[in-house]
Amino acid sequence: MARSFSIKQIAAQSGVSKATVDRALHQRGSVSPRTARRIAQAIRDLELQQRASLASGRTLPIDLVMHAPERFSSLVLAALLSQINSFAPFRLTLRCHIFEEISPEDLQRELRRCGNDSYGVLLKASDHPLLKNTIAELAALNVPVVTLVTDLPSSERISYVGMDNEGAGRTAAWLMSRWLPAALQTVAVVISSTGFRGEEQRMAGFIQALSQRAPYLKIKAVSEGYGIDSLTFTQMCTALEQDPSIQSIYSVGGGNGAILQAFSAMHREVNVFIGHDLDEENRRLLAAEEMDAVIDHDLHEDARSAFKAILRFHGFLPEAEDETASSRVIVVTPFNI
């Protein structure tokens, strides 16, 4: 790779003499290991600059493929769009494929379409075998996939970007155990679907921590509402009918207005209500003190991490070994919205 650059360029980049560079490249005489490493790093830096220069001014299309309620996908899209210009001179463009309801087969078809000319795919979807196979197909085409919010860890995705979901669940359990009295009652954990690994991780962290801190609290899982109001309302009403001891909610998957409507329809009260994501609905419910807390994370930080992962994959940005993909867990109450 050093043949792409002159000895003068490498010497200027590394800060050593041209004679030393010549000896290192052609193995003419001894060069200390430290100097050899400096020269090798200089060549890598020059290669990176060259790739970045070639990419500068070119349009780099990135596809966003999401299976999520509109209230959440709009937050993600706004965060991604807010960060695109910060990656100049690269011209990133975002192509959106967002669905509230979609089958794994249809999602597979959407992903395959991205293989034609995409520089990368940002994916929020269920952990389904069909999608893992398709991610492998994209990898073979040199199209990297970054998973958002919920992971597909056994796939060939290059990175996961989002919060520590188990840690978020443990945080919710800590709050719940502190706020509820030491008395028998049931806490409903509402997830959009068992297919989303991130939600399952939140629920697992919540159940484990709550069983340690408040073993007198029972837990009932309510799922397959997909964060959609009508489905969530139906599922929640069924759960309330089946278990009259449900008094508190940890909502992992959204549809929180519909959850409260279900309680109202069944003439039941909520003791503690903890949810996720500071979307417009949750802001309103927090302000009205109909929710006690929302567990949030910095989607702008996620957006930067996702774009960086794709640009690094193509060699347009240097590697950063110390950078973590997990964004911080933030607890929002009615008083710090």
C-alpha positions in Angstrom: 0.0 0.0 0.0 3.0 2.3 0.6 3.6 2.4 -3.2 0.6 4.8 -3.5 2.7 7.5 -1.7 6.1 9.0 -2.2 8.9 8.6 0.3 8.7 12.4 0.8 5.0 12.2 1.7 5.5 9.3 4.2 8.5 11.2 5.8 6.4 14.3 6.2 3.5 12.4 7.7 5.7 10.4 10.1 8.1 13.1 11.1 11.2 11.1 10.3 13.8 11.5 7.6 13.4 10.4 4.0 16.5 8.2 4.4 14.9 6.4 7.4 11.7 5.9 5.5 13.6 4.5 2.5 15.5 2.0 4.8 12.2 0.9 6.5 10.4 0.4 3.2 13.2 -1.5 1.5 14.7 -3.1 4.6 18.1 -1.4 4.0 19.7 -1.2 7.4 18.3 -1.2 10.9 15.2 0.8 11.9 14.1 0.7 15.5 10.7 -0.9 16.2 9.3 2.4 17.5 10.3 4.2 14.3 8.9 1.4 12.1 5.6 1.7 13.9 5.5 5.5 13.3 6.1 4.9 9.6 3.4 2.2 9.4 1.0 4.5 11.2 1.8 7.3 8.8 1.1 5.1 5.8 -2.3 4.1 7.4 -3.1 7.8 8.0 -2.2 8.7 4.4 -4.5 5.8 3.1 -7.3 7.1 5.3 -6.9 10.7 3.9 -6.8 9.3 0.4 -10.1 7.4 0.9 -11.7 10.4 2.6 -10.6 12.6 -0.3 -12.1 10.1 -2.9 -15.4 10.0 -0.9 -15.6 13.8 -0.5 -18.3 15.2 -2.7 -19.7 11.8 -3.5 -23.2 10.9 -2.3 -23.2 8.0 0.1 -26.7 6.6 0.5 -27.5 4.9 3.8 -30.8 3.0 4.3 -32.9 3.2 7.5 -35.0 0.1 7.9 -37.3 0.2 10.9 -40.2 -1.9 12.3 -41.5 0.5 15.0 -44.4 2.6 16.0 -44.4 6.0 14.3 -44.1 7.8 17.7 -40.6 6.2 18.1 -39.4 6.0 14.5 -40.0 9.8 14.1 -37.6 10.4 17.1 -35.0 8.2 15.5 -35.3 9.8 12.1 -35.1 13.3 13.6 -31.9 12.4 15.5 -30.3 10.9 12.4 -31.2 13.8 10.2 -29.8 16.2 12.8 -26.4 14.6 12.6 -25.9 14.1 8.8 -24.3 17.5 8.2 -21.8 17.0 11.0 -20.0 14.4 8.8 -19.0 16.8 6.1 -17.2 16.6 3.7 -19.0 13.3 3.3 -22.4 13.7 1.7 -24.6 11.2 3.5 -28.2 10.7 2.4 -30.8 8.8 4.3 -33.3 6.6 2.5 -36.2 5.6 4.8 -38.1 2.3 4.9 -40.3 2.6 8.1 -43.1 0.3 9.0 -45.5 0.0 11.9 -46.6 -3.4 10.8 -44.6 -5.7 8.6 -43.8 -9.4 8.3 -40.3 -10.8 8.4 -40.7 -11.8 4.8 -41.5 -8.3 3.7 -38.7 -6.9 5.8 -36.3 -9.4 4.1 -37.4 -8.0 0.7 -36.8 -4.4 1.8 -33.3 -5.3 3.0 -32.4 -7.1 -0.2 -33.4 -4.0 -2.2 -30.8 -2.1 -0.1 -28.1 -4.3 -1.5 -28.0 -2.6 -4.9 -26.2 0.6 -4.1 -26.3 1.2 -0.3 -23.2 2.2 1.7 -24.8 0.8 4.9 -28.1 -0.2 6.6 -29.4 1.0 10.0 -31.8 -1.7 11.1 -34.4 -1.9 13.9 -36.2 -5.2 13.6 -37.0 -8.4 15.4 -34.4 -11.1 15.9 -35.7 -13.4 13.1 -33.7 -16.1 11.3 -34.8 -14.7 7.9 -33.2 -11.3 8.7 -30.0 -12.9 9.9 -29.6 -14.7 6.6 -30.3 -11.4 4.7 -27.7 -9.5 6.8 -25.2 -12.2 5.7 -26.2 -11.6 2.1 -25.6 -7.9 2.5 -22.2 -8.5 4.2 -21.2 -10.5 1.2 -22.0 -7.5 -1.0 -19.9 -5.3 1.3 -23.0 -3.5 2.7 -22.6 -3.2 6.5 -25.6 -3.4 8.8 -25.8 -1.5 12.2 -28.6 -2.6 14.5 -30.4 0.2 16.4 -32.1 -0.1 19.8 -32.6 -3.8 19.5 -29.8 -6.2 18.5 -29.4 -9.3 16.3 -26.2 -10.5 18.0 -25.8 -13.7 16.1 -26.0 -12.0 12.8 -23.1 -10.5 10.7 -24.1 -6.9 11.7 -20.9 -4.8 12.3 -22.2 -3.0 15.4 -25.1 -2.5 17.8 -26.0 1.0 18.7 -28.3 1.9 21.6 -28.6 1.7 25.4 -27.7 -1.1 27.7 -31.1 -2.7 27.7 -30.6 -4.9 30.7 -29.3 -2.0 32.7 -32.3 0.0 31.7 -34.6 -2.8 33.0 -32.7 -2.9 36.3 -33.0 0.8 36.6 -36.8 0.6 36.2 -36.9 -2.2 38.8 -34.9 -0.1 41.3 -37.4 2.7 40.9 -40.4 0.4 41.2 -39.0 -1.3 44.3 -38.4 2.1 46.0 -41.8 3.6 45.1 -44.1 0.7 45.8 -45.0 -0.4 49.4 -43.9 -3.8 50.6 -47.3 -5.4 49.9 -48.5 -8.1 47.5 -49.5 -6.8 44.1 -48.7 -7.4 40.4 -46.6 -5.3 38.1 -47.4 -5.7 34.4 -44.4 -5.6 32.0 -45.8 -4.5 28.6 -43.6 -5.3 25.6 -44.5 -4.7 22.0 -43.4 -8.3 21.0 -41.3 -11.1 22.2 -39.4 -11.0 18.9 -37.5 -7.8 19.8 -34.4 -8.8 21.6 -33.9 -5.3 23.1 -37.3 -5.4 24.8 -36.7 -8.9 26.0 -33.4 -7.8 27.6 -35.1 -4.9 29.3 -37.7 -7.2 30.7 -35.1 -9.8 31.8 -33.1 -7.1 33.6 -36.3 -5.8 35.3 -37.5 -9.3 36.4 -34.1 -10.2 37.8 -33.6 -7.0 39.7 -37.2 -6.8 41.0 -37.1 -10.4 42.3 -34.0 -9.5 44.3 -35.2 -6.2 45.7 -39.0 -6.8 46.0 -39.8 -10.5 45.9 -43.3 -9.8 47.1 -44.1 -8.2 43.8 -45.5 -10.5 41.1 -44.8 -9.9 37.4 -47.2 -10.4 34.5 -45.9 -10.1 30.9 -48.2 -8.4 28.3 -47.0 -8.6 24.7 -47.9 -8.5 21.0 -49.4 -5.0 21.1 -46.4 -3.8 18.9 -46.7 -0.4 20.5 -49.8 0.3 18.4 -52.6 1.9 20.4 -55.5 -0.3 19.3 -53.6 -3.6 19.8 -52.0 -2.5 23.0 -55.4 -1.4 24.4 -56.9 -4.9 23.6 -54.0 -6.8 25.1 -53.9 -4.6 28.3 -57.7 -5.0 28.8 -57.4 -8.8 28.6 -54.5 -8.8 31.1 -56.5 -6.6 33.5 -59.5 -9.0 33.3 -57.3 -12.0 34.0 -55.4 -10.5 36.9 -57.3 -8.1 39.3 -54.0 -7.5 41.3 -52.3 -5.5 38.5 -51.6 -2.1 39.9 -48.4 -0.9 38.3 -46.8 -0.8 34.9 -43.4 -1.1 33.4 -44.0 -0.2 29.7 -41.1 -1.4 27.6 -42.7 -1.2 24.2 -44.8 2.0 24.1 -48.5 2.6 23.6 -48.7 4.2 27.0 -51.8 6.3 26.3 -53.6 3.1 25.3 -52.4 1.4 28.5 -53.9 4.2 30.6 -57.2 4.0 28.6 -57.4 0.3 29.4 -57.1 1.0 33.1 -59.7 3.6 32.9 -62.1 1.4 30.9 -61.7 -1.3 33.6 -62.2 1.3 36.4 -58.7 0.5 37.8 -56.0 2.8 39.1 -52.3 2.8 38.4 -49.9 3.1 41.4 -46.6 3.5 39.5 -46.1 3.8 35.8 -42.6 3.7 34.2 -42.1 3.9 30.5 -39.4 4.3 27.8 -38.5 7.0 25.3 -39.2 10.7 25.6 -41.6 11.0 22.6 -44.4 13.5 22.3 -47.0 11.3 24.0 -44.7 10.5 27.0 -43.8 14.1 27.4 -47.5 14.9 27.7 -48.2 12.0 30.1 -45.2 13.0 32.3 -46.3 16.7 32.4 -49.8 15.6 33.5 -48.1 13.3 36.1 -49.9 10.3 34.6 -46.5 8.6 34.3 -44.0 8.7 37.0 -40.8 8.3 35.0 -39.5 7.7 31.5 -36.2 5.9 30.8 -34.6 7.6 27.9 -31.3 7.7 26.1 -29.5 10.1 23.8 -30.6 9.2 20.2 -28.3 11.9 18.8 -25.4 10.1 20.4 -26.7 6.9 18.9 -27.0 8.5 15.4 -23.4 9.7 15.5 -22.2 6.2 16.6 -24.2 4.5 13.8 -22.9 6.8 11.1 -19.3 6.5 12.4 -19.5 2.7 12.3 -20.5 2.7 8.7 -17.8 5.2 7.7 -15.2 3.3 9.6 -16.2 0.1 7.8 -15.5 1.7 4.5 -12.2 3.1 5.7 -13.3 6.8 5.7 -12.7 7.3 9.4 -10.0 5.9 11.7 -10.7 3.1 14.1 -11.5 4.1 17.7 -11.0 1.2 20.1 -12.1 3.2 23.2 -15.5 4.2 21.8 -18.4 2.4 23.3 -21.7 1.9 21.3 -23.9 1.9 24.4 -25.6 5.2 25.1 -26.3 6.4 28.6 -29.5 5.6 30.5 -31.4 8.7 31.5 -34.3 8.9 34.0 -36.8 11.6 33.2 -39.5 12.6 35.7 -42.2 15.3 35.5 -39.8 17.8 37.0 -36.8 17.4 34.6 -38.5 16.9 31.2 
